[in-house]
Amino acid sequence: ASHPDETRIVLKSQTTIEEYEYEDKNRLNFKNNIYLGTISRVEPSLQAAFVNFGRVRQGFLAFNDIQSDYYQIPTEDKERLQEVEEKIREDLKNTNPEEINDNENESNKLTNSEANSSDNGKVQEKNTKKNYREKLKNSYGLKKYRIQEVIKPGQVILVQVLKEERGQKGAALTTFISLAGKYVVLMPNTAKGGGISRKIFNPTDRSKIRSILNDIEIPKSMGVIVRTAGANKTKNEIEKDFQNTITTWDQIKSKAVESNAPALIYEEGDIIKRALRDIYDNETKNIYVDGNEGYQKAKSFMKELMPKSVKFIKKYRGKIPLFHDVGIEKELNNIFEPVVKLKSGGYLVINPTEALVAIDINSGQSTK
């Protein structure tokens, strides 16, 4: 953090760079930020709305990303809708995913070739779950709303940024908020109870976390997912992080009530805070910071997050810049080369475009 316009973070093992992230002070990351915005236009053909949330380009809010609390419908209808949604969540929670797939496969007979394709299998699994939700809604006789019937221009709405602006496209937004703590992700307006990150594979860890979640009192209107960083943590550590995240949500609600749209309500935090929250764990030996302002920021945030670990944050005092001194700069330059040579003699050419990243695979000198 020694450069005035840029902060760069590297997670380094003994042999290689594991993670790299940077932040341009003139173009700060705003993904996951929470804003109070107003609906500027409802687009029936897209089943989406455009939201003025304080940036030059308006945000895009798909109908599926609008929580039913925002529907402008009679109170009785809203209560009925929320009651059915609660029942559906309970049904899905108590239904084995294999049963869902069995039910759907009966009505959507696949050819053998389709069923055996792994890509088709993933798409099919996603679709079957979606179709099964839909079927439950129909079975409860729930009216299917369209966006133009329930959302109106001028309506004030609390949104979180899902995807930043890309090229000419505005940011993608959602009203289903998620707040990341060190060990948990809190979904304050999604009633899902407790969940566990899919990246935690160990059955022993999963059952231990499940019992911890059962002991923690999670409000009915909320959902919690334990992150991979919480895999080996105690009940006290997970519960403390959960309570801290709920406090953050209470502050967000208070600020939203006092603000006039459009307004920034909550910032995800700068790169130093995010790195300490998401990357630092018990296997991290030391954190070296080049730059006094960044060093002070890292220390004060670590005091809030994990006071016992402040001693691992050390100020780099060498005369040669930190990344040059430990050979990181050379490795970073290689990361941004568009041509990647492979051990086989072949090579890749990587070109990012506005819509996608093109990867050209060439055999080169490889004859195998």
C-alpha positions in Angstrom: 0.0 0.0 0.0 2.9 2.3 -0.6 1.6 3.8 -3.9 -0.8 6.7 -3.4 -3.2 5.5 -6.2 -3.1 1.7 -5.8 -3.1 -1.0 -3.2 -2.1 -4.6 -4.2 -2.5 -7.8 -2.1 -0.7 -11.1 -2.7 -1.2 -14.3 -0.8 2.1 -16.1 -1.2 3.1 -19.7 -0.3 6.7 -20.8 -0.3 6.7 -21.7 -4.0 4.1 -19.5 -5.7 1.5 -16.7 -5.7 -1.8 -18.2 -4.5 -4.0 -15.1 -4.8 -3.6 -11.6 -6.2 -6.0 -8.6 -6.0 -5.6 -4.9 -6.5 -7.6 -1.8 -6.0 -7.3 1.4 -8.0 -8.1 4.4 -5.6 -9.6 6.3 -8.6 -12.0 3.4 -9.5 -13.1 1.8 -6.2 -14.8 -1.6 -6.2 -18.5 -1.2 -5.4 -19.7 -4.9 -5.8 -21.7 -5.9 -2.7 -22.2 -2.3 -1.7 -25.8 -1.6 -0.5 -27.7 1.5 -1.8 -31.1 3.1 -1.3 -32.5 3.6 -4.8 -35.7 4.5 -6.7 -37.3 2.5 -9.5 -37.0 4.8 -12.6 -38.5 2.5 -15.2 -40.3 -0.9 -15.3 -39.7 -2.9 -18.5 -42.4 -5.6 -19.0 -40.6 -7.1 -22.0 -37.6 -7.9 -19.9 -39.5 -8.6 -16.7 -37.0 -6.2 -15.0 -36.7 -2.7 -13.6 -34.1 0.0 -13.9 -33.0 1.6 -10.7 -31.4 5.0 -10.0 -29.0 4.3 -7.1 -26.7 7.3 -7.4 -24.3 6.3 -10.2 -24.1 7.6 -13.8 -25.6 4.4 -15.2 -28.8 3.0 -13.8 -28.8 -0.5 -12.3 -30.6 -3.5 -13.7 -33.0 -5.4 -11.3 -34.5 -8.6 -12.5 -38.0 -9.6 -11.3 -36.6 -12.7 -9.6 -34.3 -10.5 -7.5 -37.2 -8.5 -6.0 -38.3 -9.7 -2.6 -42.1 -10.0 -2.2 -42.1 -7.4 0.6 -41.7 -4.7 -2.1 -44.8 -5.9 -4.1 -47.5 -3.2 -4.2 -50.4 -5.5 -3.8 -53.3 -5.7 -1.2 -52.2 -6.6 2.3 -54.2 -9.9 2.3 -52.6 -11.0 -1.0 -49.1 -10.1 0.4 -49.7 -12.1 3.6 -51.0 -15.1 1.5 -47.9 -14.9 -0.8 -45.5 -14.8 2.2 -47.3 -17.6 3.9 -47.0 -19.8 0.8 -43.3 -18.9 0.3 -42.7 -20.0 3.9 -44.5 -23.3 3.3 -42.5 -23.8 0.1 -39.2 -23.2 1.9 -40.2 -25.8 4.5 -41.2 -28.3 1.8 -37.9 -27.9 0.0 -36.0 -28.1 3.3 -37.6 -31.4 4.1 -37.5 -32.9 0.6 -34.6 -35.0 -0.5 -33.0 -33.5 -3.7 -33.0 -37.0 -5.3 -36.8 -37.1 -4.9 -37.1 -33.8 -6.7 -35.0 -35.1 -9.6 -37.1 -38.4 -9.7 -40.3 -36.5 -9.8 -39.1 -34.2 -12.6 -37.5 -37.0 -14.6 -40.8 -38.8 -14.8 -42.3 -35.8 -16.6 -39.2 -34.8 -18.5 -37.9 -38.1 -20.0 -34.3 -37.5 -21.1 -32.5 -39.3 -23.9 -29.6 -41.4 -22.7 -27.1 -39.1 -24.4 -28.6 -36.1 -22.7 -28.7 -37.7 -19.3 -25.1 -38.8 -19.6 -23.8 -35.4 -20.6 -22.3 -33.8 -17.4 -23.2 -30.2 -18.7 -26.7 -31.3 -19.4 -26.9 -33.0 -16.1 -26.0 -29.8 -14.3 -28.4 -27.7 -16.3 -31.1 -30.4 -15.8 -30.5 -30.4 -12.0 -30.9 -26.6 -11.9 -34.0 -26.7 -14.0 -35.6 -29.5 -12.1 -35.3 -27.6 -8.8 -36.7 -24.5 -10.5 -39.6 -26.5 -12.0 -40.3 -28.2 -8.7 -40.6 -24.7 -7.0 -42.9 -23.5 -9.6 -44.9 -26.8 -9.2 -45.3 -26.2 -5.4 -46.5 -22.6 -6.1 -49.1 -23.9 -8.5 -50.2 -26.6 -6.1 -50.9 -23.9 -3.5 -53.0 -22.0 -6.1 -50.7 -19.0 -5.9 -51.3 -16.2 -8.4 -48.4 -15.7 -10.8 -47.5 -11.9 -10.8 -45.8 -10.0 -13.5 -43.4 -7.2 -12.6 -45.6 -4.4 -14.1 -48.5 -5.5 -11.8 -46.5 -5.2 -8.5 -43.6 -2.7 -9.0 -44.1 0.9 -9.8 -41.8 3.8 -11.0 -40.8 6.1 -8.1 -40.8 3.2 -5.6 -37.9 3.4 -3.0 -36.0 0.1 -2.8 -32.9 -1.2 -0.9 -30.5 -2.9 -3.3 -27.2 -4.7 -3.3 -24.8 -4.8 -6.2 -24.4 -8.3 -7.6 -22.2 -7.5 -10.6 -20.4 -4.2 -11.4 -20.9 -2.3 -14.6 -19.4 -4.1 -17.7 -18.8 -2.0 -20.8 -22.1 -0.3 -21.7 -24.1 -2.5 -19.2 -25.2 -1.1 -15.9 -24.7 -2.9 -12.6 -26.8 -6.0 -11.8 -28.8 -5.5 -8.5 -30.7 -7.6 -6.0 -33.0 -6.9 -3.1 -31.9 -10.2 -1.4 -29.1 -8.8 0.8 -26.1 -10.9 1.9 -23.5 -9.7 4.4 -20.2 -11.5 4.7 -18.5 -11.8 8.1 -15.3 -13.6 8.8 -16.9 -17.1 9.4 -20.5 -16.6 8.3 -22.6 -15.0 5.5 -25.8 -13.5 6.8 -28.9 -13.2 4.6 -31.1 -10.9 6.7 -34.1 -11.0 4.4 -34.0 -14.5 3.1 -35.6 -17.1 5.5 -33.3 -20.1 4.9 -32.2 -21.0 8.4 -28.7 -22.3 8.7 -26.5 -23.7 5.9 -23.0 -24.8 5.2 -20.6 -23.8 2.4 -20.3 -26.5 -0.3 -16.6 -26.1 -0.1 -16.6 -27.8 3.3 -16.4 -31.4 2.2 -15.4 -33.2 5.4 -18.5 -35.0 6.9 -17.2 -34.6 10.5 -16.8 -30.8 10.0 -20.2 -30.6 8.4 -22.0 -32.4 11.2 -20.1 -30.4 13.8 -21.1 -27.1 12.1 -24.7 -28.4 11.8 -24.9 -28.9 15.6 -23.5 -25.5 16.2 -26.1 -23.9 13.9 -28.9 -25.8 15.7 -27.7 -24.3 19.0 -27.6 -20.7 17.6 -30.9 -18.8 17.6 -31.4 -17.7 14.0 -34.4 -15.3 13.5 -37.1 -16.9 11.3 -36.8 -14.1 8.6 -33.0 -14.7 8.2 -30.6 -17.2 6.7 -27.0 -18.0 7.7 -24.3 -19.9 5.8 -21.0 -20.9 7.5 -18.1 -20.0 5.2 -15.1 -22.3 4.6 -13.1 -20.1 7.1 -15.5 -21.3 9.8 -14.9 -25.0 9.3 -12.7 -25.5 12.4 -14.1 -22.8 14.5 -15.8 -23.1 17.9 -19.5 -22.3 18.7 -18.4 -19.1 20.5 -16.3 -17.8 17.5 -19.1 -18.5 15.0 -21.8 -17.1 17.2 -19.8 -13.9 17.9 -19.3 -13.4 14.2 -23.0 -14.0 13.6 -23.9 -11.4 16.2 -21.4 -8.9 14.8 -23.0 -9.3 11.3 -26.5 -8.9 12.7 -25.3 -5.6 14.4 -24.1 -4.5 10.9 -27.5 -5.2 9.5 -29.3 -3.2 12.2 -27.0 -0.3 11.4 -27.8 -0.6 7.7 -31.6 -0.6 8.4 -31.3 2.5 10.7 -29.2 4.4 8.0 -31.7 3.4 5.3 -34.7 4.8 7.2 -32.8 8.1 7.8 -31.6 8.5 4.2 -33.1 9.9 1.0 -32.7 7.9 -2.2 -30.4 7.6 -4.0 -27.8 7.1 -1.3 -25.0 4.8 -0.4 -26.0 2.9 2.7 -23.2 0.3 3.3 -19.7 -0.1 1.8 -18.3 -3.6 1.6 -14.9 -2.2 2.7 -11.6 -1.4 1.0 -9.2 -4.1 -0.2 -7.2 -4.3 3.0 -10.3 -5.0 5.1 -11.6 -7.6 2.6 -8.2 -9.4 2.4 -7.9 -9.7 6.2 -11.5 -10.9 6.5 -11.5 -13.3 3.6 -7.9 -14.5 3.1 -6.3 -14.4 6.6 -6.6 -17.7 8.5 -4.7 -19.8 11.1 -2.2 -21.0 8.4 -1.1 -17.4 7.6 2.3 -16.8 9.3 2.9 -13.1 8.7 1.3 -10.1 7.1 3.8 -7.5 5.7 2.5 -4.1 4.8 4.6 -1.6 2.7 3.2 1.9 3.4 2.3 3.6 6.7 -1.3 4.4 6.0 -2.1 0.8 4.9 -0.2 -0.6 7.9 -2.2 1.5 10.4 -5.5 0.5 8.7 -4.6 -3.2 8.8 -3.7 -3.0 12.5 -6.9 -1.2 13.5 -9.2 -3.5 11.5 -7.4 -6.6 12.9 -8.0 -5.3 16.4 -11.8 -5.3 15.7 -11.7 -8.6 13.9 -9.3 -10.8 15.8 -7.4 -8.9 18.5 -5.0 -11.9 19.2 -3.7 -11.8 15.7 -2.6 -8.1 15.6 1.0 -9.2 16.4 1.2 -10.9 13.0 0.9 -7.6 11.1 4.4 -6.2 10.5 5.5 -3.0 8.8 7.9 -3.6 5.9 10.9 -1.3 6.4 13.2 -2.3 3.6 14.6 0.2 1.1 13.7 -1.9 -2.0 9.9 -2.0 -2.6 8.4 -5.1 -0.9 7.2 -6.9 -4.1 10.6 -6.4 -5.8 12.4 -7.5 -2.7 10.7 -11.0 -2.5 10.4 -11.6 -6.3 6.7 -11.1 -6.5 6.8 -8.3 -9.1 8.4 -10.6 -11.8 5.7 -13.2 -11.2 2.9 -10.7 -11.5 4.2 -9.5 -14.8 4.0 -13.1 -16.1 0.3 -13.3 -15.0 -0.7 -10.5 -17.4 1.1 -11.9 -20.5 -1.6 -12.8 -23.1 0.4 -15.8 -24.2 0.9 -18.7 -21.8 3.4 -21.4 -22.7 2.6 -25.0 -21.6 5.0 -27.7 -20.6 3.7 -29.8 -23.6 5.1 -27.3 -26.1 1.6 -25.9 -26.8 0.4 -22.5 -25.8 -2.7 -20.5 -24.9 -3.6 -17.0 -26.0 -6.0 -15.2 -23.6 -8.0 -12.2 -24.7 -10.6 -10.5 -22.4 -13.5 -8.9 -24.3 -16.5 -7.0 -23.0 -18.8 -10.1 -23.1 -16.4 -13.0 -22.4 -12.8 -14.1 -22.1 -11.5 -15.8 -25.3 -9.0 -18.6 -24.8 -7.3 -19.8 -28.0 -5.6 -23.3 -27.5 -2.7 -24.0 -29.8 -0.7 -27.2 -30.2 2.5 -25.3 -31.1 5.5 -27.6 -30.8 3.4 -30.3 -29.1 3.3 -33.4 -31.3 1.6 -35.8 -28.8 
